């Protein structure tokens, strides 16, 4: 087993319909992929917002991206901008350090980075 220790999990909760654009921006910043799933959100705002009583969409998309620490800040920034998270009610974004993770790593890639079974990077 190859254990990687220099990774972070970036989690974004965005408005329904935004995930594809967010993931594309993250990939352009170096992300290798993402997991997207749907959720129903609630918060301090009720379903009606503003003097016109406009409905706020409570259907959300949740995005998980595992990234190397050295690329994480750029990916994080791109997600923030693309998802328009500087606008109230558009979502939330956070990053969590992963103590360790493991997945299949092809031998030729592992060799390129000097990794082998039971190695840590």
trRosetta pair geometry for C-beta under 8 A, 3 or more apart (Angstrom, degrees):
i j d omega theta_ij theta_ji phi_ij phi_ji
1 102 5.3 -8 -176 -148 106 146
1 117 6.2 67 27 -152 33 78
1 118 6.5 65 59 -69 71 51
2 102 6.4 147 78 -136 54 87
2 105 5.0 -39 51 24 151 134
2 110 6.1 -131 -79 -117 154 122
2 115 5.2 52 -135 162 127 127
2 116 7.4 -168 -91 118 98 11
2 117 6.6 -88 -59 -107 69 37
2 118 7.9 -57 -92 -1 42 17
2 119 5.9 -10 -128 58 79 87
2 121 7.6 9 178 0 101 108
3 100 4.9 -7 -175 -171 110 122
3 101 7.3 140 -158 67 63 31
3 102 5.3 -45 -101 -77 60 99
3 118 7.6 8 4 -148 103 30
3 119 7.4 -169 39 89 73 42
3 120 5.2 -25 81 -102 99 77
3 121 7.9 171 93 21 54 68
4 7 5.5 55 124 -19 115 121
4 100 6.8 144 72 -158 43 65
4 101 5.2 -29 63 65 96 85
4 102 7.0 158 13 -86 80 44
4 103 7.9 -24 9 22 123 86
4 120 7.6 148 -107 -155 21 59
4 121 5.4 -25 -122 61 69 97
5 98 7.8 -151 -146 100 40 82
5 99 7.2 -33 -136 161 85 39
5 100 5.2 -30 -93 -101 79 77
5 101 7.9 166 -82 20 35 69
5 120 5.5 18 -8 -172 122 105
5 121 6.6 173 28 79 79 43
6 68 5.9 20 117 -154 98 80
6 69 4.9 -92 175 5 82 114
6 70 7.6 13 156 -14 122 88
6 121 6.4 -74 10 124 111 76
7 66 5.6 12 177 -178 126 95
7 67 6.7 155 -154 80 78 30
7 68 6.0 -59 -101 -103 68 40
7 69 6.7 -126 -95 -38 17 76
7 98 4.7 -19 89 48 92 126
7 101 5.5 -46 56 21 145 131
8 66 7.4 169 84 -150 39 54
8 67 5.8 -22 61 64 86 81
8 68 7.9 43 17 145 82 11
8 69 5.8 101 -21 -93 105 65
8 72 4.6 40 44 -108 137 148
8 95 5.2 11 167 -177 133 101
8 96 6.4 153 -165 76 79 40
8 97 5.6 -49 -106 -102 84 44
8 98 6.2 -177 -109 -3 24 87
9 64 6.3 -26 -167 -159 100 92
9 65 7.4 145 -160 76 51 45
9 66 5.7 -27 -100 -97 67 70
9 95 7.2 158 81 -157 47 53
9 96 4.7 -15 58 61 97 97
9 98 5.6 96 -25 -58 94 105
10 26 7.7 -177 87 -132 146 134
10 63 7.8 -15 111 112 88 95
10 64 7.5 141 77 -160 56 41
10 65 4.4 -16 59 64 104 99
10 66 7.8 -174 18 -82 75 21
10 67 6.0 17 -8 10 116 118
10 72 6.5 173 -57 -150 115 91
10 75 6.1 -138 -25 114 167 118
10 76 5.9 -148 -124 -87 130 80
10 79 6.8 161 159 -4 134 160
10 93 7.3 -4 -176 -170 91 92
10 94 7.6 178 -151 94 53 37
10 95 5.1 -20 -102 -103 71 82
11 62 7.0 -14 -166 -170 91 92
11 63 7.1 155 -154 81 43 58
11 64 5.9 -10 -102 -102 74 66
11 65 8.0 -170 -71 26 34 70
11 93 7.2 169 91 -150 54 47
11 94 5.5 -7 59 61 96 80
11 95 7.6 178 20 -86 70 33
11 96 7.0 25 -4 0 110 108
12 22 6.2 -147 102 172 155 149
12 62 7.3 162 85 -155 50 46
12 63 4.4 -4 57 54 97 108
12 65 7.8 21 2 4 103 108
12 79 5.2 -131 -75 175 148 134
12 83 6.2 -164 -176 -50 133 162
12 91 6.5 42 177 149 81 136
12 92 7.5 180 -150 92 50 46
12 93 4.7 -4 -108 -107 82 86
13 39 7.0 -53 -136 56 109 136
13 41 6.8 115 169 -83 132 139
13 60 5.2 8 -176 172 93 139
13 61 7.5 162 -154 80 49 42
13 62 5.3 -16 -102 -102 75 75
13 63 7.8 -169 -75 19 31 73
13 91 4.9 -171 97 -157 64 96
13 92 5.1 14 48 50 104 83
13 93 7.7 -152 27 -69 61 48
14 18 4.2 -108 143 81 126 129
14 19 6.1 159 65 -72 125 65
14 22 5.8 -175 -19 -40 167 155
14 60 6.7 140 70 -163 32 85
14 61 5.4 -26 66 63 85 92
14 63 6.8 14 8 -4 112 115
14 83 4.5 -107 -114 -140 124 123
14 85 7.8 -84 -105 -74 89 96
14 90 7.0 -11 -143 159 70 77
14 91 4.2 -32 -102 -76 46 163
15 18 4.8 81 65 -12 80 127
15 57 6.2 77 -151 77 95 127
15 60 6.8 -72 -113 -120 23 65
15 61 7.4 8 96 18 24 94
15 83 7.6 154 17 -164 84 88
15 90 5.9 -62 -29 -153 110 63
15 91 6.2 -115 -26 -47 65 109
16 38 7.3 38 -112 -132 102 99
16 57 5.9 -111 25 151 110 135
16 59 4.2 11 -45 109 143 100
16 60 6.2 -116 -53 -104 77 15
16 61 5.6 124 -109 -30 48 93
17 20 7.9 -43 -179 18 42 100
17 61 7.5 -176 8 -19 28 132
18 21 5.9 -67 -167 46 57 107
18 22 5.6 55 142 -26 86 112
18 61 6.4 -168 56 41 77 128
18 82 7.8 143 180 134 102 87
18 83 5.6 87 156 -126 139 77
18 91 7.6 -128 70 -31 153 146
19 22 5.5 -62 -144 40 33 113
19 23 6.0 30 161 -19 71 106
19 34 8.0 -169 -179 120 99 141
19 36 4.7 96 173 -135 148 135
19 61 3.9 -100 -48 136 122 151
19 63 5.6 166 -137 -68 98 113
20 23 6.0 -55 -145 37 27 107
20 24 6.4 29 155 -20 62 107
21 24 5.7 -53 -147 35 31 114
21 25 6.5 32 154 -18 64 105
21 82 5.6 -167 133 176 96 115
21 83 8.0 154 92 -79 101 57
22 25 5.9 -56 -152 36 30 110
22 26 6.4 30 151 -19 64 107
22 63 6.0 -135 107 -31 132 166
22 79 5.5 50 -164 -136 99 79
22 82 5.1 156 -105 106 59 125
22 83 5.1 29 -96 -66 120 97
23 26 5.5 -54 -146 38 34 114
23 27 6.3 36 154 -21 66 104
23 31 7.5 -114 -160 92 63 144
23 34 4.5 -126 -124 31 111 148
23 36 6.8 -70 -55 -57 137 123
23 63 6.4 -156 -70 -138 91 134
23 65 7.8 172 -121 -77 76 119
24 27 5.8 -53 -148 35 30 111
24 28 6.5 32 152 -19 63 105
24 82 8.0 -179 68 -153 82 156
25 28 5.6 -53 -149 36 33 113
25 29 6.5 26 152 -14 64 109
25 78 4.5 -172 151 159 105 109
25 79 6.5 159 93 -81 119 45
25 81 7.5 -151 -178 74 154 93
25 82 4.0 -153 -2 -55 164 154
26 29 5.7 -62 -151 41 33 109
26 30 8.0 -74 168 57 58 53
26 31 4.0 8 145 8 94 147
26 34 6.4 81 79 -59 146 130
26 63 7.9 174 -16 156 156 141
26 65 5.7 -112 177 -101 152 161
26 75 5.1 50 -145 -156 83 97
26 78 6.0 163 -85 93 48 122
26 79 5.7 27 -74 -69 102 96
26 82 8.0 -110 -36 31 72 150
27 30 7.7 -162 -167 49 28 13
27 31 5.0 -79 -85 68 45 91
27 32 7.6 95 -122 -101 81 8
27 33 7.6 42 -94 -80 104 32
27 34 7.9 -100 -55 -16 94 108
28 78 7.0 -170 72 -160 96 156
29 71 7.1 139 139 178 85 99
29 74 4.8 -174 -173 131 113 99
29 75 4.6 161 105 -92 130 59
29 77 7.7 170 -129 63 153 86
29 78 4.3 -152 -44 -4 145 154
30 67 7.2 86 105 -146 100 117
30 71 4.3 -119 105 -158 145 136
30 74 6.5 64 17 86 123 126
30 75 6.1 -100 59 -64 92 103
31 34 6.5 26 152 -54 138 94
31 65 5.2 -43 -138 -160 134 130
31 67 5.8 -66 -106 -89 79 112
31 71 7.5 173 -67 133 53 131
31 75 5.3 101 -54 -125 102 132
32 67 7.8 161 11 -104 85 68
33 65 7.5 176 95 -128 43 78
34 63 5.4 -14 -177 -165 129 97
34 64 6.5 151 -164 75 71 49
34 65 4.8 -35 -105 -84 89 87
35 63 7.2 148 77 -157 51 47
35 64 4.3 -6 56 54 102 105
35 65 7.9 -171 23 -68 68 44
36 61 5.8 -8 -166 -177 103 108
36 62 7.1 151 -154 78 50 50
36 63 5.4 -13 -100 -101 77 73
36 64 7.9 -158 -69 23 35 69
37 61 7.4 159 82 -157 28 63
37 62 5.3 -18 64 59 78 100
38 59 6.8 -17 -167 -172 106 92
38 60 7.2 144 -161 82 56 51
38 61 6.0 -39 -102 -104 59 62
38 62 7.4 170 -102 14 8 85
39 59 7.8 149 83 -161 43 49
39 60 4.7 -26 71 70 90 101
39 61 7.4 150 23 -106 82 14
39 62 5.2 54 -8 -26 125 115
40 58 5.7 36 -167 132 74 101
40 59 6.2 -33 -106 -103 66 54
40 60 7.1 158 -106 19 13 88
41 58 5.2 -150 64 -168 69 74
41 59 7.7 162 16 -104 85 5
41 60 4.5 57 -21 -20 119 132
42 58 6.5 16 -78 -148 56 126
45 49 5.8 8 -174 -90 127 105
45 56 6.0 40 123 14 129 168
45 89 6.3 -13 14 -99 163 108
46 49 7.6 177 69 -65 68 63
46 56 8.0 135 101 27 42 123
47 55 6.1 -14 160 -143 89 75
47 56 5.9 -152 -159 45 42 87
47 58 6.6 -53 -111 -39 89 122
48 53 4.5 -23 -164 -156 124 70
48 54 6.9 134 -155 64 65 33
48 55 6.5 -43 -99 -94 60 48
48 56 7.3 -170 -94 -1 10 90
49 53 7.8 118 51 -149 33 23
49 54 5.5 -42 64 69 83 87
49 55 7.8 75 17 -171 87 7
49 56 4.9 75 -17 -50 124 112
49 89 6.9 0 -106 -84 162 160
50 53 7.0 -117 79 -34 73 20
50 54 5.4 18 47 21 121 101
56 89 6.0 -101 -142 -163 128 136
60 91 7.1 132 -142 -109 114 98
63 79 7.6 -160 85 -139 142 130
65 75 6.5 -141 121 160 147 140
65 79 7.9 -156 17 -69 145 142
66 98 7.1 13 -137 -27 102 152
66 101 6.9 154 -154 -164 142 176
67 71 5.2 -115 175 85 113 103
67 72 4.8 147 96 -89 121 74
67 75 5.3 -150 -94 24 169 159
68 71 5.0 70 65 17 88 102
68 72 7.0 -135 92 -37 41 86
69 72 5.5 -38 -144 -1 34 124
69 97 7.8 21 -96 -121 111 89
71 74 5.9 -65 -170 45 59 109
71 75 5.8 54 140 -21 87 111
72 75 5.8 -62 -146 41 31 109
72 76 5.9 37 157 -26 69 109
72 95 6.1 100 173 -147 124 142
73 76 5.5 -53 -145 35 30 117
73 77 6.4 32 156 -20 64 104
74 77 5.8 -52 -150 34 31 112
74 78 6.5 29 155 -17 64 107
75 78 5.8 -58 -149 37 31 111
75 79 6.4 32 154 -20 65 106
76 79 5.9 -58 -152 34 27 111
76 80 6.5 30 152 -22 63 107
76 93 6.8 135 -157 153 81 128
76 95 5.8 -42 -96 -56 131 130
77 80 5.6 -56 -151 33 31 114
77 81 6.4 23 157 -13 67 107
78 81 6.0 -57 -146 40 30 106
78 82 5.9 23 160 -14 67 114
79 82 6.0 -61 -138 43 26 106
79 83 5.8 11 168 -5 66 116
79 85 7.8 31 127 -13 75 133
79 93 5.8 147 114 -127 120 142
80 83 6.5 -68 -141 45 17 99
80 85 4.9 -83 -151 41 66 124
80 86 7.3 67 166 -37 95 85
80 93 5.8 -119 -84 35 80 162
81 84 7.6 19 175 -74 32 41
81 85 8.0 -58 -50 26 17 88
83 90 6.2 144 147 147 84 115
83 91 5.6 -61 160 50 130 139
83 93 7.1 146 55 -58 148 123
84 87 4.8 0 151 12 100 120
84 90 5.0 -122 97 -150 87 163
85 90 5.4 -149 -105 90 43 118
85 91 5.6 -75 -105 69 94 88
85 92 7.2 119 -144 -100 122 22
85 93 5.7 -47 -103 -7 169 118
86 90 7.9 4 45 37 33 142
87 90 4.5 75 74 -27 94 130
98 101 5.1 6 148 -37 142 111
100 120 7.7 -65 -123 -129 117 105
105 109 5.6 -119 179 85 87 114
105 110 4.8 105 122 -65 117 100
105 115 6.7 -12 112 96 155 143
106 109 4.8 81 66 11 88 104
106 110 6.9 -160 92 -7 41 89
107 110 5.6 -58 -144 40 31 112
107 111 6.1 33 158 -22 67 107
108 111 5.7 -50 -144 35 29 113
108 112 6.6 37 152 -26 60 104
109 112 5.5 -49 -151 29 34 116
109 113 6.8 11 157 1 65 106
110 113 6.3 -74 -154 49 30 95
110 115 4.2 -96 -160 77 81 100
110 116 6.5 112 155 -83 122 41
111 114 7.4 36 -170 -77 32 27
111 115 7.6 -92 -56 51 22 66
113 121 6.5 7 148 -107 127 151
114 119 7.7 -160 126 -175 68 158
115 119 4.7 -173 -153 82 67 140
115 121 5.8 -51 -89 -45 116 124
116 119 4.9 95 51 -24 57 126
